[in-house]
Amino acid sequence: MKHATATAAYAAHRAELTAKIQRLEELLTKLDARQQADPQNWGIAGCAAHVSEELACIIDDISHTTK
């Protein structure tokens, strides 16, 4: 999607980020329930570890642009 200004592009992307963060919270709540129902399932723990690693990369990327 093309935007007329950087401000407009940022606003659109920021809204998308907020929606994705909210969706992530919903999915993590479901993952919590799956883990509680199947506490011996290492796949769920692995999924959480993978998501955590990906989020760490994202946070690292953002931290370089906010200094």
Secondary structure, 3 states (H helix, E strand, C coil): CCCCCHHHHHHHHHHHHHHHHHHHHHHHHHHHHHHHHCCCCHHHHHHHHHHHHHHHHHHHHHHHHCC
